[in-house]
Amino acid sequence: MTDYSKYRCLKIEMTGKLATVTLNQPETRNAINHRFHVELQDIWADLAQDREVNAILLTGAGKYFSVGGNVKGMQDRPGGDVIEEGGMLEPSGGRRIVQNILDCEQPIVCAINGDCIGLAATVALLCDITVASETARIADPHVKIGLVAGDGGAVIWPMLVGPNRAKEFLMRGNMIKGADAARIGLVNYAVPQEQVLGKAREIAQELADGPTWAIRWTKLSVNKAVKDQFNLIMDTSYALEMSTFMTEDHREAVRAFVEKRKPNYTGR
């Protein structure tokens, strides 16, 4: 069995053949800081190599799945998405999160127990089956802080709801509640909040106890199309997101967020 003791932002629990991964920083609404980002990158590779794991259940601790990145912290960045501990800019971490999720052979069921924003929405929607709270809000609001939706939203949203709906959500940064998300096919199921984890666990356990290779290779077959879109879109969207980090519109959006006012965009 793989040793998961190195993880601090994630809690990993094993029950039979099912691994439950919990985003475990409820005091920050599971906001994704640097260490959290790295752990979200590494966990899928570790689980993929664990012979004791046949299925994975992903959820968030507390009232939120995750509110996504730390907008206030962006004031201190010189640009880019992730700063490694050694001080070097590492712009490819988001790409590796998406790639590692897609490369993980075991089926992943996501219990969206509360608001699910930004990168967290990308991670959730890349899972194989999604169960959302009817009242949970889902959004990729990169544009609201002057950034391109570059960390995978441009890949998975169009595949789930079609290009036009996806462009509206991504270009406007609007939220959608779980009940409406299920209606348009963004998530598989929407249930009352208190039923989310139970419903997701039931599906994940069924997959864990099912025919291992038939399930894994069915996932592999379908994911060929997702990977094609990933290879087509991700490098462009991520490079453009890195570019928008350097714009005055992004800096103004962050200042406005911190000062709780409407931003004044200038197109620079």
URURLIN-V49434 format. One record per pair of residues at least 12 apart in sequence whose ideal C-beta (glycine too) atoms are under 10 Angstrom apart, sorted by sequence separation. I is the first residue (numbers start at 1). J is the second residue. If there is no record, write none. Layout:
I:J
I:J
This chain:
2:14
10:22
11:23
12:24
24:36
44:56
69:81
77:89
79:91
81:93
82:94
112:124
124:136
140:152
141:153
142:154
154:166
157:169
158:170
178:190
179:191
188:200
207:219
251:263
252:264
253:265
1:14
9:22
10:23
11:24
23:36
43:56
80:93
81:94
110:123
111:124
112:125
125:138
140:153
153:166
154:167
157:170
177:190
178:191
179:192
250:263
252:265
7:21
9:23
10:24
11:25
44:58
81:95
110:124
116:130
124:138
139:153
140:154
178:192
189:203
249:263
252:266
4:19
9:24
10:25
24:39
43:58
108:123
110:125
112:127
125:140
161:176
169:184
178:193
188:203
249:264
250:265
8:24
9:25
23:39
108:124
110:126
111:127
116:132
121:137
140:156
153:169
154:170
249:265
252:268
2:19
4:21
7:24
8:25
23:40
110:127
116:133
121:138
140:157
149:166
153:170
169:186
248:265
249:266
251:268
21:39
108:126
109:127
110:128
111:129
112:130
113:131
114:132
115:133
120:138
121:139
122:140
149:167
178:196
247:265
248:266
249:267
9:28
21:40
108:127
109:128
110:129
111:130
112:131
113:132
114:133
120:139
121:140
138:157
165:184
247:266
248:267
249:268
10:30
107:127
108:128
109:129
110:130
111:131
112:132
113:133
115:135
116:136
117:137
120:140
121:141
149:169
161:181
165:185
166:186
247:267
248:268
9:30
98:119
101:122
107:128
108:129
109:130
110:131
111:132
112:133
114:135
115:136
116:137
117:138
118:139
119:140
149:170
160:181
165:186
247:268
9:31
21:43
97:119
101:123
104:126
106:128
107:129
108:130
109:131
110:132
111:133
114:136
115:137
116:138
117:139
118:140
148:170
149:171
162:184
9:32
21:44
104:127
113:136
114:137
115:138
116:139
117:140
118:141
119:142
161:184
162:185
9:33
19:43
98:122
102:126
104:128
112:136
115:139
116:140
117:141
118:142
149:173
160:184
161:185
9:34
94:119
97:122
98:123
101:126
111:136
112:137
160:185
161:186
9:35
10:36
21:47
40:66
97:123
101:127
112:138
118:144
126:152
140:166
143:169
147:173
159:185
160:186
8:35
9:36
19:46
101:128
118:145
122:149
125:152
143:170
160:187
7:35
8:36
9:37
19:47
94:122
98:126
121:149
122:150
123:151
125:153
141:169
142:170
143:171
144:172
145:173
160:188
7:36
9:38
10:39
97:126
118:147
122:151
123:152
126:155
127:156
140:169
141:170
142:171
143:172
144:173
157:186
9:39
10:40
30:60
36:66
119:149
121:151
122:152
125:155
126:156
130:160
139:169
140:170
143:173
144:174
156:186
8:39
9:40
12:43
19:50
29:60
30:61
118:149
121:152
122:153
125:156
138:169
139:170
141:172
142:173
143:174
7:39
10:42
29:61
30:62
37:69
119:151
121:153
122:154
124:156
125:157
141:173
6:39
10:43
19:52
29:62
30:63
31:64
36:69
118:151
119:152
122:155
123:156
126:159
139:172
140:173
141:174
9:43
12:46
17:51
18:52
19:53
26:60
27:61
28:62
29:63
30:64
32:66
36:70
119:153
122:156
125:159
126:160
139:173
140:174
141:175
7:42
12:47
17:52
18:53
19:54
20:55
21:56
22:57
23:58
24:59
25:60
26:61
27:62
29:64
30:65
31:66
32:67
118:153
121:156
122:157
125:160
139:174
140:175
6:42
7:43
14:50
16:52
17:53
18:54
19:55
20:56
21:57
22:58
23:59
24:60
25:61
26:62
28:64
29:65
30:66
31:67
32:68
33:69
34:70
121:157
125:161
139:175
16:53
17:54
18:55
19:56
20:57
21:58
22:59
23:60
24:61
25:62
26:63
29:66
30:67
31:68
32:69
33:70
137:174
138:175
139:176
12:50
14:52
16:54
17:55
18:56
19:57
20:58
21:59
22:60
23:61
24:62
26:64
28:66
29:67
30:68
31:69
32:70
81:119
137:175
138:176
4:43
7:46
14:53
16:55
18:57
19:58
20:59
21:60
22:61
23:62
25:64
28:67
29:68
31:70
34:73
136:175
137:176
138:177
6:46
22:62
31:71
33:73
136:176
137:177
138:178
2:43
12:53
23:64
25:66
31:72
41:82
136:177
137:178
4:46
15:57
23:65
28:70
31:73
135:177
136:178
138:180
2:45
3:46
4:47
23:66
58:101
134:177
135:178
136:179
138:181
2:46
12:56
13:57
37:81
38:82
132:176
133:177
134:178
135:179
137:181
2:47
37:82
56:101
65:110
132:177
133:178
134:179
136:181
2:48
4:50
38:84
65:111
66:112
132:178
133:179
134:180
2:49
3:50
34:81
38:85
65:112
67:114
68:115
71:118
131:178
132:179
134:181
2:50
10:58
11:59
34:82
56:104
64:112
65:113
66:114
67:115
68:116
69:117
121:169
130:178
134:182
138:186
1:50
2:51
33:82
34:83
64:113
65:114
66:115
67:116
68:117
69:118
132:181
138:187
1:51
2:52
11:61
34:84
35:85
56:106
57:107
58:108
59:109
60:110
63:113
64:114
65:115
66:116
67:117
68:118
69:119
102:152
132:182
1:52
2:53
10:61
34:85
41:92
45:96
53:104
54:105
55:106
56:107
57:108
58:109
59:110
60:111
62:113
63:114
64:115
65:116
66:117
67:118
68:119
69:120
101:152
130:181
131:182
136:187
1:53
38:90
41:93
44:96
48:100
53:105
54:106
55:107
56:108
57:109
58:110
59:111
60:112
61:113
62:114
63:115
64:116
65:117
66:118
68:120
130:182
37:90
40:93
41:94
44:97
47:100
48:101
53:106
54:107
55:108
56:109
57:110
58:111
59:112
60:113
61:114
64:117
66:119
67:120
68:121
98:151
99:152
102:155
40:94
41:95
42:96
43:97
44:98
45:99
46:100
55:109
56:110
57:111
58:112
59:113
60:114
66:120
68:122
97:151
98:152
102:156
121:175
132:186
133:187
136:190
38:93
41:96
42:97
44:99
45:100
48:103
49:104
59:114
60:115
65:120
66:121
68:123
95:150
97:152
98:153
101:156
118:173
121:176
132:187
134:189
135:190
34:90
37:93
40:96
41:97
44:100
45:101
48:104
49:105
50:106
60:116
64:120
65:121
94:150
95:151
117:173
125:181
130:186
131:187
132:188
134:190
37:94
40:97
41:98
43:100
44:101
47:104
48:105
66:123
94:151
95:152
98:155
130:187
131:188
132:189
133:190
134:191
135:192
136:193
38:96
39:97
41:99
42:100
43:101
44:102
45:103
46:104
47:105
48:106
65:123
66:124
93:151
94:152
98:156
117:175
129:187
130:188
131:189
132:190
133:191
134:192
135:193
34:93
37:96
38:97
41:100
44:103
45:104
47:106
65:124
91:150
116:175
129:188
130:189
131:190
132:191
133:192
134:193
37:97
40:100
41:101
44:104
60:120
115:175
127:187
128:188
129:189
130:190
131:191
133:193
136:196
40:101
43:104
47:108
125:186
127:188
132:193
133:194
134:195
44:106
115:177
116:178
124:186
125:187
133:195
134:196
115:178
124:187
133:196
44:108
60:124
114:178
131:195
132:196
133:197
32:97
58:123
59:124
113:178
116:181
121:186
131:196
58:124
81:147
112:178
131:197
159:225
65:132
131:198
132:199
159:226
170:237
65:133
131:199
132:200
58:127
81:150
112:181
131:200
57:127
63:133
67:137
71:141
81:151
130:200
131:201
156:226
159:229
56:127
65:136
68:139
74:145
116:187
129:200
131:202
155:226
158:229
159:230
56:128
57:129
58:130
59:131
64:136
65:137
68:140
74:146
131:203
155:227
55:128
63:136
64:137
65:138
68:141
69:142
71:144
74:147
127:200
130:203
131:204
156:229
55:129
57:131
68:142
71:145
129:203
155:229
156:230
112:187
128:203
129:204
154:229
155:230
158:233
60:136
69:145
128:204
155:231
110:187
112:189
155:232
156:233
69:147
110:188
111:189
112:190
129:207
152:230
155:233
40:119
44:123
109:188
114:193
128:207
154:233
155:234
40:120
111:191
113:193
153:233
154:234
112:193
113:194
152:233
37:119
44:126
69:151
114:196
152:234
154:236
155:237
36:119
40:123
68:151
113:196
150:233
151:234
154:237
30:114
36:120
111:195
112:196
113:197
150:234
153:237
154:238
29:114
30:115
32:117
111:196
150:235
152:237
29:115
30:116
31:117
32:118
110:196
111:197
150:236
151:237
152:238
154:240
19:106
21:108
30:117
31:118
32:119
111:198
113:200
128:215
150:237
151:238
154:241
18:106
26:114
29:117
32:120
111:199
112:200
148:236
149:237
150:238
153:241
17:106
19:108
20:109
21:110
22:111
31:120
111:200
148:237
150:239
23:113
30:120
109:199
110:200
111:201
128:218
148:238
150:240
151:241
18:109
20:111
22:113
29:120
32:123
109:200
128:219
148:239
149:240
150:241
109:201
111:203
148:240
149:241
150:242
23:116
109:202
111:204
147:240
148:241
150:243
109:203
110:204
128:222
147:241
148:242
150:244
109:204
128:223
142:237
147:242
148:243
150:245
107:203
108:204
109:205
147:243
148:244
23:120
107:204
109:206
126:223
147:244
148:245
106:204
109:207
146:244
147:245
107:206
108:207
109:208
142:241
145:244
146:245
23:123
107:207
126:226
145:245
147:247
23:124
106:207
107:208
143:244
146:247
106:208
142:244
146:248
147:249
148:250
107:210
146:249
147:250
126:230
145:249
146:250
107:212
145:250
146:251
106:212
143:249
145:251
146:252
147:253
105:212
145:252
146:253
147:254
105:213
107:215
142:250
145:253
146:254
106:215
107:216
144:253
145:254
105:215
106:216
143:253
146:256
105:216
107:218
108:219
145:256
146:257
104:216
105:217
107:219
144:256
145:257
106:219
144:257
37:151
105:219
104:219
105:220
102:219
103:220
146:263
102:220
105:223
145:263
104:223
144:263
146:265
103:223
102:223
101:223
102:224
102:226
103:227
101:226
102:227
98:226
99:227
102:230
98:227
101:230
63:193
65:196
99:230
98:230
99:231
95:230
99:234
98:234
59:196
59:197
95:234
57:197
94:234
95:235
98:238
59:200
58:200
59:201
95:237
57:200
92:235
94:237
95:238
57:201
94:238
57:202
93:238
57:203
58:204
92:238
57:204
91:238
94:241
55:203
56:204
57:205
91:239
94:242
55:204
54:204
55:205
57:207
91:241
92:242
54:205
55:206
56:207
57:208
91:242
55:207
56:208
54:207
55:208
89:242
54:208
55:209
91:245
53:208
54:209
55:210
54:210
54:211
55:212
81:238
54:212
55:215
81:241
54:215
55:216
80:241
81:242
54:216
80:242
79:242
79:243
81:245
79:244
80:245
79:245
80:246
78:245
79:246
77:245
78:246
79:247
74:245
79:250
77:250
22:197
74:250
75:251
20:197
74:251
77:254
76:254
74:253
75:254
20:200
74:254
75:255
20:201
73:254
74:255
71:253
72:254
75:257
18:201
71:254
74:257
75:258
20:204
74:258
19:204
72:257
15:201
18:204
71:257
72:258
17:204
18:205
71:258
17:205
18:206
15:204
16:205
18:207
19:208
15:205
17:207
18:208
17:208
18:209
16:208
17:209
15:208
16:209
17:210
17:212
